[in-house]
Amino acid sequence: MDRLGRSIARTAYAGHGLFTWAVTAAITLIAFVLRLVGLGHPNKLMFDETYYPKDAWSLLLYGYERSWPEDANQQIVNGNVDLIATAEGSYIVHPPVGKWMIALGEAAFGMNSFGWRISACVAGALLVAVVIRIALRLSGSLLVGVIAGLLLTFDGLAFVMSRIGLLDIFQALFTMLAIACMLADRDWFRGRLADWLTQHKLPDLGGRFGPLLLWRPWRLVAGICWGLAIGTKWSSLVVLAGFALLTLYWDVSARRLAGAGSRAWWGVLRDGIPAFVYQVVVAGVVYVASWWGWLTNDGGWGQDKNPNRLLALWEYHKEIWGFHNGDYIRSQTHTYNADPITWLVIGRPIGIDAQNDISPGTQGCPPNIDENCISVISGIGTPILWWTGVLALVAAVALWIFTRDWRFATPVVGLATTWLPWFPNSDRPVFFFYAIMIIPFTVIALALVMGMLLGPKPDPGDQRATRRRSIAATCCTVFVILVMLNFAWLYPVLTDEVIPRSSWQARMWFSSWI
């Protein structure tokens, strides 16, 4: 009990106080307002918005995705949203959850650019809140949580993906929510082990396995969140696999710390089987339920493949798998294809929207200049944040492996499961904006490393420690400010602002960014 108690004390979650929630809410509000300004501009379907907002509108009206006429995009912008000409189902290659999230905004504000983006804006702000709480739980420090939240608030890629009707911001939110629940379960499980020892007046488990705690409420919620994440994009399956193994290791470690000895490894089965039910079976049920509209309404694409609607859905999924991994997709090319090896250093950002050669004196271009203007939206991360983040991720790997600091497992496993799986798929078009799944783990790693540099609050009489902490605090503050300034410098090319072409070129630091 003594070793387990000390472990719980060292990793005690300091986030239950109202003040920490007030600070979380304040930073989340800042992130939301920052993303909300000018959200409806430009008033058109940008990039892959040509797919998902229309699918979402179909889901609202019919419960499944229907086909649209070829000129639908312009007509939608003109206000004519009653364009679904036939009951023909549309062949879609992503599950419905993210589109249902977009549909919530459209239901509230209509089929317009603000309506199909507002849900992403809310999700992007909530992602900041979840990252704050994860960093706070890992570190026990509100300051570390604040650092992580501010860094994510002022990341260019997270900002852009929170202002466009795509699926990825919802995938990131549900994935991080699931991980937050898994971390809560880790603390909950250790607390229950300690309570059991106290109730039985035992110093430790004495080589016994200990209580079989079948009821794990946080694992149940995590399973629901995993189902929603996978129901947005399948790639969250890999993240689930990685973190499911990690949490099982946490269970075994907790029992060993409590004195179970070699019997702790029975947890692979006795804790692992219930964990599989909570995290995989529950996620599977939620995933299938997300297709409820397709399952219960006639007309969805692929329903004719089998009289049994569930078997037809299975056949449909095999075709979707074939699309993502077949010869067709691997034969395609794209201007903004970005090899995954370049993602962490922002080798090839994604162009979301662009209008070139705007004449002086028109569309907001200054009249008294000797060059044309340009307005673009570039899906680009804040460079200072991302480049420093690479160093923090390397440090996280080293600290987890060599010092066995459990806290760094979260960003390391997060990086491994959201980045490395794309390398075998690099022979098909892949894009930098997929890295929205990576940046939450990057800012967590950065915040944890900065927390280590700051160290604990020194004793009042220890002048040397006080001076060292003051220097570290100054460096951390300067870094966060530099990230904010770097974001502000990029802001015009994140928001479609009309600027002189030379101003745009000044922000394109490398030819691969153009």
C-alpha positions in Angstrom: 0.0 0.0 0.0 2.9 2.4 0.8 4.4 2.2 -2.7 1.1 2.4 -4.4 0.1 5.3 -2.1 3.2 7.2 -2.9 2.7 6.6 -6.6 -0.9 7.9 -6.4 0.4 11.0 -4.5 3.1 11.7 -7.1 0.6 11.5 -10.0 -2.4 12.9 -8.1 -4.7 14.7 -10.4 -4.9 18.4 -9.4 -7.6 19.3 -11.8 -10.8 18.9 -9.8 -10.8 22.5 -8.4 -13.2 25.0 -9.8 -10.3 27.4 -10.6 -8.6 24.9 -13.0 -12.0 24.5 -14.8 -12.4 28.3 -14.9 -8.9 28.7 -16.5 -9.7 25.8 -18.9 -13.0 27.5 -19.9 -11.2 30.9 -20.4 -8.6 29.5 -22.8 -11.2 27.5 -24.6 -13.3 30.7 -25.1 -10.3 32.5 -26.5 -9.7 29.6 -28.9 -13.4 29.6 -29.9 -13.6 33.4 -30.5 -10.3 33.4 -32.5 -11.7 30.7 -34.7 -15.2 32.2 -35.0 -14.2 35.6 -36.5 -14.9 35.5 -40.2 -15.9 31.9 -40.1 -18.4 32.2 -43.0 -15.7 33.7 -45.3 -15.2 32.7 -48.1 -18.8 32.0 -48.9 -18.2 28.9 -51.0 -17.4 25.2 -50.7 -13.6 25.1 -50.3 -11.4 22.1 -51.1 -13.1 18.8 -49.7 -16.1 20.8 -48.5 -17.4 19.8 -51.9 -18.2 16.5 -50.2 -19.0 16.6 -46.5 -21.4 19.5 -46.1 -23.5 18.2 -48.9 -23.4 14.7 -47.4 -24.4 16.2 -44.0 -27.4 18.0 -45.6 -28.5 14.7 -47.2 -28.2 13.0 -43.8 -30.4 15.6 -42.2 -33.1 15.3 -44.9 -33.0 11.6 -45.7 -30.8 9.7 -43.2 -28.2 8.7 -45.9 -26.0 10.4 -48.4 -27.6 11.2 -51.7 -26.1 12.3 -55.0 -26.0 16.0 -56.1 -26.0 17.5 -59.6 -22.7 18.7 -61.0 -23.5 22.4 -60.6 -24.6 22.0 -57.0 -21.7 23.9 -55.4 -22.5 27.2 -57.1 -26.2 26.8 -56.7 -25.8 26.2 -53.0 -23.8 29.4 -52.7 -26.6 31.2 -54.5 -29.0 29.9 -51.9 -30.7 27.0 -53.8 -30.2 24.1 -51.4 -33.1 21.9 -52.8 -30.9 20.3 -55.4 -30.9 16.6 -54.6 -32.4 15.5 -57.9 -33.0 11.8 -57.3 -33.2 9.3 -54.5 -29.9 7.8 -55.8 -27.5 7.0 -53.0 -24.1 8.5 -53.1 -20.9 6.3 -52.9 -19.1 7.6 -49.9 -15.8 6.4 -48.4 -15.9 7.7 -44.8 -18.4 6.8 -42.0 -21.2 9.2 -41.0 -20.2 10.6 -37.5 -18.2 13.6 -38.7 -20.9 14.4 -41.3 -23.6 14.2 -38.6 -21.5 16.7 -36.6 -21.5 19.1 -39.6 -25.2 18.5 -40.0 -25.8 19.8 -36.4 -24.5 23.2 -37.5 -26.5 23.1 -40.7 -29.6 22.2 -38.8 -29.0 25.3 -36.5 -27.8 27.8 -39.1 -28.8 26.5 -42.5 -27.0 25.1 -45.5 -24.5 28.0 -45.8 -20.8 28.5 -45.2 -21.3 29.4 -41.5 -23.7 26.6 -41.0 -21.4 23.9 -42.3 -18.3 25.2 -40.5 -19.6 26.1 -37.0 -19.5 22.6 -35.7 -15.8 22.4 -36.7 -15.2 25.7 -34.9 -16.8 24.3 -31.7 -14.9 21.0 -32.0 -11.6 22.9 -32.5 -12.2 24.9 -29.3 -13.2 21.8 -27.3 -10.1 20.1 -28.6 -8.1 22.8 -26.8 -10.0 22.1 -23.6 -9.4 18.4 -23.8 -5.7 18.9 -24.4 -5.5 21.2 -21.3 -7.1 18.6 -19.1 -4.9 15.8 -20.4 -1.7 17.8 -19.8 -3.0 18.8 -16.4 -3.8 15.2 -15.5 -0.4 14.0 -16.7 1.6 16.7 -14.9 -0.6 17.7 -11.9 0.3 21.2 -12.9 -2.2 23.8 -14.1 0.6 25.8 -15.6 1.6 22.8 -17.9 -2.0 22.5 -18.9 -2.2 26.2 -19.8 0.9 26.0 -21.8 -0.4 23.0 -23.8 -3.7 24.8 -24.4 -2.2 28.1 -25.5 0.2 26.3 -27.9 -2.7 24.4 -29.6 -4.8 27.6 -29.7 -2.2 29.3 -31.7 -1.3 26.5 -34.1 -2.0 27.4 -37.7 -3.1 23.9 -38.8 -5.4 23.4 -35.8 -6.8 26.9 -36.5 -7.5 26.2 -40.2 -9.0 22.7 -39.6 -11.4 24.3 -37.0 -12.7 26.6 -39.7 -13.6 24.3 -42.6 -16.3 21.6 -43.0 -14.0 18.6 -43.1 -14.0 15.5 -40.9 -10.6 15.6 -39.3 -11.1 18.0 -36.5 -14.0 15.8 -35.2 -11.7 12.7 -35.4 -9.1 14.5 -33.4 -11.6 15.6 -30.8 -13.2 12.2 -30.2 -9.7 10.5 -30.2 -8.4 12.9 -27.6 -11.6 12.5 -25.5 -11.1 8.7 -25.6 -7.5 9.1 -24.4 -8.5 11.5 -21.7 -11.0 8.9 -20.4 -8.2 6.2 -20.5 -6.0 8.4 -18.4 -8.9 9.0 -16.0 -9.4 5.3 -15.8 -5.7 4.8 -14.9 -6.1 7.1 -11.9 -9.5 5.5 -11.0 -8.1 2.0 -11.1 -5.1 2.9 -8.8 -7.4 4.7 -6.4 -9.7 1.6 -6.2 -6.7 -0.7 -5.6 -5.5 1.6 -2.8 -9.0 1.7 -1.3 -9.3 -2.1 -1.4 -6.0 -2.5 0.5 -7.1 0.1 3.1 -10.5 -1.7 3.6 -8.7 -5.0 4.1 -6.0 -3.4 6.3 -3.2 -4.8 4.1 0.1 -3.1 3.5 0.2 -4.7 0.0 -1.2 -7.5 -2.1 1.4 -9.9 -0.8 1.8 -11.7 -4.1 -2.0 -12.0 -4.7 -3.6 -10.8 -7.9 -6.0 -8.5 -6.0 -9.5 -7.4 -6.7 -11.1 -8.0 -10.1 -12.5 -4.6 -10.8 -15.0 -5.3 -13.6 -16.9 -2.0 -13.4 -14.6 0.6 -15.2 -16.9 3.6 -16.0 -14.1 5.6 -17.6 -13.3 2.7 -19.9 -16.9 2.5 -20.9 -16.9 6.2 -21.8 -13.6 5.8 -23.6 -15.2 3.0 -25.7 -18.0 5.3 -26.7 -15.6 8.0 -27.7 -13.5 5.5 -29.7 -16.6 4.4 -31.6 -17.3 8.0 -32.5 -13.7 8.6 -33.6 -13.6 5.5 -35.8 -17.1 6.4 -37.0 -15.5 9.6 -38.3 -12.4 8.1 -39.9 -11.1 4.6 -39.7 -7.5 5.6 -39.0 -8.5 6.0 -35.3 -8.5 2.2 -35.1 -4.7 2.2 -35.0 -4.7 4.8 -32.2 -7.2 2.6 -30.3 -5.0 -0.4 -30.6 -1.9 1.4 -29.4 -3.6 3.0 -26.3 -5.5 -0.2 -25.5 -2.2 -2.0 -25.1 -0.7 0.9 -23.1 -3.6 1.0 -20.7 -3.4 -2.8 -20.2 0.3 -2.2 -19.3 -0.8 0.4 -16.8 -3.1 -2.1 -15.2 -0.3 -4.6 -14.8 2.1 -2.0 -13.5 -0.5 -0.9 -10.9 -0.9 -4.4 -9.6 2.9 -4.9 -9.5 3.3 -1.7 -7.6 0.6 -2.9 -5.1 2.6 -6.0 -4.5 1.0 -8.6 -6.8 4.4 -9.7 -8.0 4.4 -12.1 -11.0 0.7 -12.6 -10.6 0.2 -9.1 -11.9 0.7 -10.5 -15.4 -2.6 -12.4 -15.0 -4.0 -8.9 -15.7 -3.3 -9.4 -19.4 -6.3 -11.8 -19.4 -8.3 -10.9 -16.3 -8.2 -7.2 -16.9 -7.6 -7.5 -20.6 -10.7 -9.3 -21.6 -13.1 -6.8 -19.9 -10.9 -4.0 -21.3 -11.5 -5.5 -24.8 -15.2 -5.4 -24.2 -15.2 -1.8 -23.0 -12.9 -0.4 -25.6 -13.4 -2.6 -28.7 -16.9 -4.2 -28.4 -18.5 -1.0 -27.2 -16.7 1.0 -29.9 -17.9 -1.5 -32.5 -21.5 -1.1 -31.3 -21.3 2.7 -31.4 -19.7 2.5 -34.8 -22.5 0.3 -36.3 -25.1 2.5 -34.6 -23.6 5.5 -36.4 -24.9 4.0 -39.7 -28.4 3.9 -38.3 -29.7 6.2 -41.0 -28.3 4.1 -43.8 -29.5 0.9 -42.1 -33.1 2.1 -41.6 -33.8 4.1 -44.7 -34.2 2.8 -48.2 -32.0 4.2 -51.0 -28.5 4.2 -49.6 -25.7 3.2 -51.9 -24.8 -0.5 -51.7 -28.0 -1.6 -50.0 -28.7 -3.9 -53.0 -25.6 -6.0 -52.3 -27.4 -8.3 -49.8 -31.1 -8.6 -48.7 -29.8 -8.5 -45.1 -29.0 -4.9 -44.4 -26.2 -5.6 -42.0 -24.5 -8.0 -44.5 -25.0 -5.4 -47.2 -23.2 -2.9 -44.9 -20.3 -5.4 -44.5 -20.1 -5.7 -48.3 -20.1 -2.0 -48.6 -17.3 -1.7 -46.1 -15.2 -4.2 -48.1 -15.6 -1.9 -51.1 -14.6 1.2 -49.1 -11.5 -0.7 -47.9 -10.7 -1.5 -51.5 -11.0 2.1 -52.4 -8.6 3.2 -49.7 -6.0 0.5 -50.4 -6.6 -0.5 -54.1 -4.8 0.2 -57.3 -7.1 3.1 -58.2 -6.1 5.3 -55.3 -2.5 4.4 -55.6 -2.4 5.4 -59.2 -3.7 8.9 -58.4 -1.5 12.1 -58.0 -2.2 15.4 -56.3 -0.5 18.8 -56.3 -0.5 18.9 -52.5 0.7 15.3 -51.9 2.9 15.4 -48.8 5.1 12.5 -47.9 4.6 11.7 -44.2 8.3 12.0 -43.5 7.9 15.7 -44.1 4.9 16.3 -41.9 6.6 17.1 -38.6 8.7 19.8 -40.2 5.9 21.2 -42.4 7.5 20.1 -45.6 4.4 20.5 -47.8 1.4 22.4 -46.4 -2.0 22.0 -48.0 -3.6 24.7 -50.1 -7.3 25.1 -49.1 -8.3 28.1 -51.2 -6.7 30.7 -53.4 -7.7 33.6 -55.6 -4.8 35.0 -57.6 -4.2 38.3 -59.5 -6.6 40.5 -57.7 -6.2 44.0 -59.3 -5.3 47.0 -57.1 -8.4 48.8 -55.9 -10.7 45.8 -56.2 -11.9 43.2 -53.6 -10.0 45.0 -50.8 -6.7 45.2 -52.6 -5.0 48.5 -51.8 -5.4 50.9 -54.7 -1.9 52.5 -54.6 0.4 49.6 -55.1 2.3 48.4 -58.1 1.4 44.7 -57.8 -1.7 42.5 -57.7 -3.1 41.0 -54.5 -3.8 37.4 -53.6 -6.0 35.8 -51.0 -5.3 32.2 -49.8 -6.0 29.8 -47.0 -3.0 27.6 -46.4 -3.3 24.6 -44.0 0.1 25.2 -42.4 1.3 24.7 -38.9 2.9 27.4 -36.8 6.6 26.7 -37.8 8.2 27.6 -34.5 5.8 25.4 -32.6 6.2 22.4 -35.0 10.0 22.6 -35.3 10.5 22.9 -31.6 7.9 20.2 -31.2 10.1 17.7 -33.0 12.8 18.2 -30.3 10.2 17.7 -27.6 8.9 14.5 -29.2 12.5 13.1 -29.4 12.9 14.1 -25.7 9.6 12.4 -24.9 10.8 9.1 -26.5 14.1 9.3 -24.5 12.4 10.2 -21.2 9.9 7.4 -21.5 12.5 4.7 -22.5 15.4 5.7 -20.4 13.9 7.3 -17.3 10.6 5.2 -17.4 8.6 8.4 -16.9 5.1 7.1 -17.6 3.7 10.5 -18.5 5.6 10.6 -21.8 4.0 7.4 -23.0 0.9 9.4 -24.0 2.6 11.7 -26.6 5.0 8.9 -27.7 2.2 6.3 -28.4 0.1 9.1 -29.8 2.8 10.1 -32.3 3.5 6.5 -33.2 -0.1 5.6 -33.9 -1.1 8.8 -35.8 2.1 9.2 -37.9 3.9 5.9 -38.6 0.9 4.1 -40.1 0.9 6.5 -43.0 4.3 5.5 -44.2 3.2 2.3 -45.8 0.5 4.3 -47.6 2.8 7.0 -48.9 2.5 5.5 -52.4 -1.0 7.1 -52.6 -1.9 10.8 -52.2 -1.6 11.8 -48.5 -1.9 15.3 -47.1 -0.4 17.4 -44.4 -3.8 18.2 -42.8 -3.9 14.5 -41.6 -1.3 15.7 -39.1 -4.1 17.4 -37.1 -4.1 14.1 -35.3 -0.4 14.6 -34.3 -0.3 18.2 -33.1 -2.3 17.6 -29.8 0.4 15.1 -28.8 3.2 17.5 -29.8 1.9 20.3 -27.6 1.4 17.9 -24.7 5.1 16.7 -25.1 6.3 20.3 -25.3 4.3 21.3 -22.2 5.6 18.3 -20.2 9.2 19.1 -21.2 8.7 22.7 -20.3 7.3 21.6 -17.0 10.4 19.6 -16.3 12.6 22.6 -17.2 10.6 24.7 -14.7 10.8 22.1 -12.0 9.0 22.3 -8.6 8.6 25.6 -6.8 11.9 26.0 -4.8 12.1 26.7 -1.1 12.1 30.5 -0.4 15.7 30.4 0.9 17.1 28.5 -2.1 18.3 31.4 -4.2 20.2 29.3 -6.7 17.1 27.1 -7.4 14.9 30.3 -7.5 17.2 31.9 -10.1 17.3 28.8 -12.2 13.5 28.5 -12.2 13.2 32.2 -13.0 15.4 31.7 -16.1 13.5 28.7 -17.2 10.2 30.5 -16.7 11.5 33.4 -18.8 12.5 31.1 -21.6 9.2 29.3 -21.6 7.3 32.6 -21.6 9.4 33.9 -24.5 8.7 30.7 -26.4 5.0 30.9 -26.0 5.0 34.5 -27.1 7.1 33.7 -30.1 4.5 31.0 -31.1 1.8 33.6 -30.8 3.7 36.1 -32.9 4.5 33.5 -35.5 0.8 32.7 -35.7 -0.1 36.3 -36.0 2.4 36.7 -38.9 0.8 33.8 -40.7 -2.8 34.9 -39.9 -3.5 36.5 -43.3 -2.7 33.3 -45.2 -4.8 31.3 -42.7 -7.9 33.4 -43.3 -8.2 34.3 -47.0 -7.2 37.9 -46.3 -6.5 39.9 -49.4 -2.8 40.9 -49.2 -0.2 42.1 -51.8 1.5 39.3 -53.5 4.8 40.3 -52.0 3.3 40.0 -48.5 2.1 36.5 -49.4 5.6 35.5 -50.7 7.2 36.8 -47.5 5.2 34.2 -45.6 6.1 31.4 -48.0 9.5 30.6 -46.5 10.2 27.6 -48.7 9.3 26.9 -52.3 7.5 23.7 -51.2 5.0 25.9 -49.3 3.7 27.4 -52.5 
